[in-house]
């Protein structure tokens, strides 16, 4: 079997699995911080119980995210040694800062927050969870600096066959970073919001003793879900406009746009022939793609055939067209789940504002399933981002085929692929079990409004 193909499969499987946990971390930690802030300001113990309940689920998710994230670092050196050598001078600084500053900030204050209940003054304890929020977002920022360099290389020179950093400021002001980072953060907040909303709806459906906790949680989750879902769409639109300028082939593949158009139509549904690069069947909205790209009813969008000819002249012979079907459908899954998230969150907020959420049992049955929507959208969005950049591992500088380790054989990669896939499958079962176990409060486990003994609180975590 082909070493390159196996290495790509291994990185894809482990990365998609790892990214199941990242958005929930980014979103849930913010909601926990908001809940504890309301508690400190209002002195209402319900919000304290809310912060403790959702904080417990956050800790489970955080632990899984750390365990699965470590594997990503090893793969750079094992399966992608040529790539690591090429970008090592660029990636060294942001990834080191992420590990030594952001992650340690996040994990240290998470430990203080976890064991500091009723030991620290309320405001000081509140500060620790906000520092966890800051550390989590700072960690995402530095990691996305590295990914943005792959999408839009800046601040470097090519020397001795390597990309060497000459302008650190250019890395942190990379235009791609400042459209990608808000999209990732708002998508994370949406993930946490639907998680809180869905689990709250499930517990309200069961009519346990702690209904007040979940009623207030549902209100916070629904409000956050509406705001974050709308922001995801807005910043995603900005990111797409930037992509048309910097990676036009990715957008052409996402629209199955074989030939340049001015104005360009937006594809609602297309079945195409990738070999002949022609539509077999298509439903399109005239001029809409140009409107989305340029905020006006005209404007040229380059097509796949024209871009392929342009890249051959610019980079030399080769196939510069990404897998069109994967890019096209992952884009539509991302957009479709985003629209469903907006609709579901608005519906939930409408019933909450009218005080009828608990009476609408059909909606309480539906909302737990909406937890899957941001996960589908996040995964599809990253698949489109990375697959649509192919054949480049660093756009315009290094192809993916050149990045694979030259001395690692297919058997070794296949073995590690099977081991990681099996291990991650076991972790997936454990994670789902733990989240399901601790996402419901049985009557006998209902958190009381009084302060818990230290041992009981530690045992809860």
C-alpha positions in Angstrom: 0.0 0.0 0.0 1.1 3.6 -0.6 2.9 5.2 2.3 1.6 8.7 1.5 -2.0 7.5 1.4 -1.7 5.7 4.7 0.0 8.7 6.3 -2.7 11.0 5.1 -5.4 8.6 6.4 -3.7 8.4 9.8 -3.4 12.1 10.2 -7.0 12.7 9.0 -8.5 10.1 11.4 -6.5 11.3 14.4 -7.0 15.0 13.7 -10.8 14.8 13.1 -11.2 12.8 16.3 -9.1 15.2 18.3 -11.1 18.1 16.9 -14.2 16.6 18.4 -13.0 17.8 21.8 -11.4 21.2 20.9 -14.6 23.1 20.0 -16.4 21.9 23.1 -13.5 23.0 25.2 -13.6 26.5 23.7 -17.3 26.8 24.1 -18.1 25.1 27.3 -15.4 26.8 29.3 -16.8 30.2 28.4 -20.3 29.2 29.4 -19.1 27.8 32.8 -17.3 31.2 33.3 -20.5 33.1 32.6 -22.5 30.9 35.0 -20.0 31.4 37.8 -19.9 35.2 37.1 -23.7 35.3 37.5 -23.3 33.4 40.7 -20.7 35.8 42.1 -22.8 38.8 41.2 -26.2 37.4 42.2 -25.3 35.1 45.1 -27.8 32.6 43.7 -26.6 29.1 44.5 -28.3 27.7 41.5 -25.7 29.2 39.3 -23.0 27.8 41.5 -24.4 24.4 41.0 -24.7 25.0 37.3 -21.0 26.0 37.1 -20.0 22.8 39.0 -22.2 20.5 36.9 -21.1 21.8 33.5 -17.5 22.2 34.8 -17.5 18.4 35.5 -18.4 17.7 31.9 -15.8 20.2 30.7 -13.1 18.4 32.7 -14.0 15.0 31.1 -13.8 16.6 27.6 -10.6 18.5 28.4 -8.8 15.3 29.5 -9.8 13.5 26.3 -8.6 16.5 24.2 -5.2 16.5 25.9 -4.7 12.8 25.4 -5.6 12.8 21.7 -3.8 16.0 20.9 -0.4 14.6 21.9 -0.5 12.2 19.0 -0.5 15.1 16.5 2.9 16.2 17.6 4.4 12.7 17.2 3.1 12.3 13.7 4.9 15.4 12.5 8.2 13.8 13.3 7.3 10.2 12.3 5.2 10.3 9.2 5.9 13.8 8.0 9.6 14.4 8.6 10.3 16.2 5.3 7.4 18.5 6.0 8.6 19.1 9.6 12.1 19.9 8.3 10.7 22.4 5.8 8.5 24.3 8.3 10.3 23.6 11.5 11.8 27.1 11.7 8.4 28.6 11.2 6.3 26.3 13.5 8.9 26.2 16.3 8.0 29.5 17.9 4.2 29.5 17.9 3.9 25.8 18.9 6.5 26.3 21.7 4.6 29.4 23.0 1.4 27.4 22.8 2.8 24.6 24.9 4.9 26.6 27.4 2.6 29.6 27.9 -1.0 29.0 26.8 -1.5 25.3 27.7 0.3 25.6 31.1 -1.7 28.7 31.8 -4.9 26.9 30.9 -4.1 23.7 32.8 -2.7 25.3 35.9 -5.6 27.6 36.6 -8.0 24.8 35.7 -6.5 22.8 38.5 -6.8 25.8 40.9 -10.4 26.3 39.8 -11.2 22.6 40.2 -10.0 22.3 43.8 -10.5 25.9 44.9 -14.2 25.9 45.5 -14.9 27.3 49.0 -11.2 27.6 49.6 -10.6 30.8 47.6 -12.5 34.0 47.8 -15.4 34.0 45.3 -13.9 36.7 43.1 -10.5 35.2 43.1 -12.0 31.8 42.2 -13.9 33.4 39.4 -10.7 34.9 38.1 -9.2 31.4 37.7 -11.9 30.2 35.4 -11.6 33.3 33.3 -7.9 32.7 33.1 -8.7 29.2 31.8 -10.9 30.8 29.1 -8.0 33.1 28.2 -5.6 30.3 28.1 -7.8 28.1 25.9 -8.3 30.9 23.4 -4.7 31.8 23.5 -3.8 28.1 22.8 -6.1 28.1 19.8 -4.6 31.3 18.5 -1.0 30.0 18.4 -2.0 26.7 16.8 -4.0 28.6 14.1 -0.9 30.7 13.4 0.8 27.5 12.3 -2.2 26.4 10.3 -2.6 29.8 8.7 1.0 29.6 7.4 0.0 26.4 5.6 -2.9 28.3 4.0 -1.2 31.6 3.3 2.6 31.6 3.9 4.0 34.9 5.2 7.1 36.2 7.0 9.6 33.7 5.5 12.4 33.2 3.1 13.4 30.0 1.3 17.0 29.1 2.3 18.8 25.8 1.9 15.5 24.0 1.0 13.7 25.2 4.1 11.3 28.0 4.9 13.0 30.2 7.5 11.2 32.8 9.5 12.4 36.4 9.0 9.3 38.3 10.3 7.6 37.0 13.4 5.1 39.9 13.4 4.0 38.9 9.9 3.0 35.5 11.3 0.8 36.9 14.0 -0.8 39.4 11.6 -1.3 36.8 8.8 -4.6 37.9 7.1 -5.8 34.3 7.0 -5.4 34.0 10.8 -7.7 36.9 11.4 -10.5 35.4 9.4 -9.9 31.8 10.6 -9.5 32.5 14.3 -12.9 34.1 14.8 -14.6 31.4 12.8 -13.0 28.7 15.0 -13.8 30.5 18.2 -17.5 31.2 17.3 -17.9 27.6 16.1 -16.5 26.4 19.4 -19.0 28.6 21.4 -21.8 27.2 19.2 -20.6 23.7 20.0 -20.7 24.4 23.8 -24.0 26.2 23.5 -25.8 23.3 21.8 -24.2 20.8 24.2 -25.6 22.8 27.2 -29.0 23.3 25.4 -29.4 19.6 24.4 -28.4 18.1 27.7 -30.6 20.6 29.5 -33.6 19.7 27.3 -32.9 16.0 28.0 -33.0 16.5 31.8 -36.1 18.7 31.6 -37.8 16.0 29.6 -37.0 13.6 32.5 -38.5 16.0 35.1 -35.9 15.5 37.7 -35.6 17.3 41.0 -33.0 19.8 39.7 -35.2 21.2 36.9 -34.4 24.8 37.9 -30.7 24.2 37.2 -31.5 22.9 33.7 -34.2 25.5 33.0 -31.6 28.3 33.6 -28.9 26.3 31.7 -31.2 26.0 28.7 -31.8 29.7 28.7 -28.1 30.5 28.7 -27.4 27.8 26.1 -30.2 29.0 23.8 -29.1 32.6 23.9 -25.5 31.7 23.4 -26.5 29.3 20.5 -28.4 32.0 18.7 -25.6 34.6 19.0 -22.8 32.2 18.2 -24.6 30.5 15.2 -25.2 33.9 13.6 -21.6 34.9 14.2 -20.3 31.7 12.7 -22.3 32.5 9.5 -21.0 36.1 9.4 -17.3 35.4 10.0 -17.5 32.3 7.8 -18.7 34.5 5.0 -15.7 36.8 5.5 -13.4 33.9 5.5 -14.9 32.6 2.2 -14.3 36.1 0.6 -10.7 36.0 1.7 -10.3 32.5 0.4 -11.5 33.5 -3.1 -8.5 35.9 -3.2 -5.8 33.7 -1.7 -6.9 30.1 -2.6 -9.3 30.4 -5.6 -8.9 26.8 -6.5 -10.4 25.7 -3.2 -13.5 27.9 -3.8 -13.8 26.7 -7.4 -13.7 23.1 -6.1 -16.2 23.9 -3.3 -18.6 25.2 -6.0 -17.7 22.6 -8.7 -17.0 25.6 -10.9 -15.2 24.1 -13.9 -14.9 27.3 -16.0 -14.5 30.9 -15.0 -17.8 32.9 -14.8 -18.6 36.6 -14.6 -21.0 36.9 -12.9 -20.8 33.4 -11.3 -23.8 31.2 -10.3 -24.0 29.6 -6.9 -24.5 25.8 -7.0 -27.4 24.4 -4.9 -26.9 20.9 -6.2 -24.3 19.6 -8.7 -23.4 16.2 -9.9 -20.2 16.5 -11.9 -17.7 14.4 -13.8 -14.3 15.1 -12.3 -12.5 13.3 -15.2 -14.0 15.4 -17.9 -14.6 18.4 -15.6 -18.2 18.9 -16.7 -21.6 19.0 -15.0 -23.8 16.0 -15.3 -26.6 17.7 -13.5 -26.8 21.0 -11.7 -29.2 23.4 -10.0 -27.7 26.9 -9.7 -28.8 30.4 -8.6 -27.6 32.9 -11.2 -25.1 35.5 -10.1 -25.3 34.6 -6.4 -21.7 33.4 -6.0 -20.4 36.8 -7.3 -22.7 38.6 -4.9 -21.4 36.5 -2.0 -17.8 36.9 -3.1 -17.8 40.6 -3.9 -21.0 42.0 -2.3 -22.2 43.1 -5.8 -24.0 41.3 -8.7 -21.0 40.9 -10.9 -17.4 39.8 -10.5 -15.3 37.1 -12.1 -14.8 33.8 -10.2 -11.9 31.8 -11.6 -12.8 28.2 -12.6 -10.9 25.0 -12.1 -9.7 24.6 -15.7 -8.4 28.2 -15.9 -6.7 27.9 -12.5 -5.1 24.5 -13.5 -3.6 26.1 -16.6 -2.4 29.1 -14.5 -0.8 26.9 -11.8 1.0 24.8 -14.4 2.6 27.9 -15.8 3.4 29.2 -12.3 4.5 26.0 -10.5 5.4 23.6 -13.3 3.7 20.4 -14.6 1.3 18.6 -12.3 -2.3 18.2 -11.2 -3.4 21.1 -9.0 -7.0 20.2 -8.7 -8.2 19.0 -5.2 -10.7 16.2 -4.8 -13.7 18.1 -6.0 -16.5 15.9 -4.7 -15.1 15.9 -1.2 -14.6 19.6 -1.2 -18.0 20.3 -2.7 -20.0 18.2 -0.3 -18.1 19.0 2.8 -18.7 22.7 2.1 -22.5 22.0 1.8 -22.6 19.9 4.9 -20.9 22.8 6.8 -23.3 25.4 5.4 -26.3 23.2 5.9 -25.6 22.4 9.5 -24.9 26.1 10.1 -28.4 27.0 8.8 -30.0 24.2 10.9 -28.2 25.5 14.0 -29.6 29.0 13.5 -33.1 27.6 13.0 -32.9 25.3 16.0 -31.5 27.9 18.4 -34.0 30.5 17.3 -36.8 28.0 17.8 -35.6 27.1 21.3 -35.1 30.7 22.3 -38.7 31.6 21.1 -40.3 28.9 23.3 -38.1 29.9 26.2 -39.0 33.5 26.0 -42.7 32.5 25.9 -42.2 30.2 28.9 -43.4 27.2 27.0 -40.2 25.2 26.4 -41.1 22.5 29.0 -44.6 22.2 27.6 -43.2 21.6 24.1 -42.1 18.0 24.7 -41.5 17.4 20.9 -38.9 20.2 21.1 -37.3 18.7 24.2 -37.0 15.4 22.3 -35.5 17.2 19.3 -32.9 19.4 21.0 -30.6 16.6 22.3 -30.1 15.5 18.7 -29.0 19.1 17.7 -25.8 18.5 19.8 -24.5 16.7 16.7 -25.0 19.7 14.4 -21.9 21.7 15.3 -19.8 18.5 15.4 -20.8 17.8 11.8 -20.2 21.4 10.8 -16.8 21.6 12.5 -15.6 18.3 11.0 -16.9 19.1 7.5 -15.4 22.6 7.6 -11.9 21.3 8.5 -12.2 18.6 5.8 -13.0 21.2 3.3 -10.2 23.4 4.5 -7.5 20.8 4.3 -8.7 18.6 1.4 -9.5 21.7 -0.7 -5.9 22.9 -0.3 -4.5 19.8 -2.0 -2.1 19.0 -3.5 -0.4 21.5 -1.3 0.7 20.9 2.3 2.0 24.4 2.4 0.2 26.4 -0.3 2.4 27.3 -3.2 5.6 26.0 -1.5 5.4 22.3 -0.8 3.1 19.5 -2.1 1.8 16.9 0.3 3.6 14.2 -1.6 7.0 15.9 -0.8 6.2 16.2 2.9 6.0 12.5 3.8 8.9 10.8 5.6 11.2 9.2 3.1 12.4 6.4 5.4 9.1 5.2 6.9 7.6 2.2 5.1 4.0 1.5 4.5 3.9 -1.4 6.9 5.0 0.8 9.8 2.4 3.5 9.0 -0.3 0.8 8.6 0.5 -0.7 12.0 0.4 2.6 13.8 -2.8 3.6 11.9 -4.5 0.4 13.1 -3.2 0.9 16.7 -4.4 4.6 16.8 -7.7 3.8 15.2 -8.4 1.0 17.7 -7.2 3.1 20.7 -9.3 6.1 19.6 -12.3 3.8 19.2 -11.9 2.7 22.8 -11.5 6.3 24.0 -14.6 7.2 22.0 -16.6 4.6 23.9 -15.2 5.8 27.2 -15.8 9.4 26.5 -19.5 8.9 25.4 -20.1 6.7 28.5 -18.6 9.3 30.9 -20.4 12.3 29.3 -23.7 10.3 29.2 -23.2 9.2 32.8 -22.5 12.6 34.2 -24.8 14.6 32.0 -27.9 13.5 33.9 -28.7 14.0 37.5 -30.6 11.3 39.2 -32.9 12.2 42.0 -30.6 10.7 44.5 -27.6 12.7 43.0 -29.3 16.1 42.8 -26.9 18.8 43.8 -28.1 20.5 46.9 -28.0 24.3 47.3 -25.8 24.0 50.4 -22.1 24.0 50.3 -20.7 20.5 49.7 -18.0 19.0 51.9 -14.6 19.2 50.3 -14.3 15.4 49.9 -17.7 15.2 48.2 -16.8 17.9 45.7 -13.5 16.3 44.9 -15.2 13.0 44.4 -17.7 14.6 42.1 -14.9 15.7 39.8 
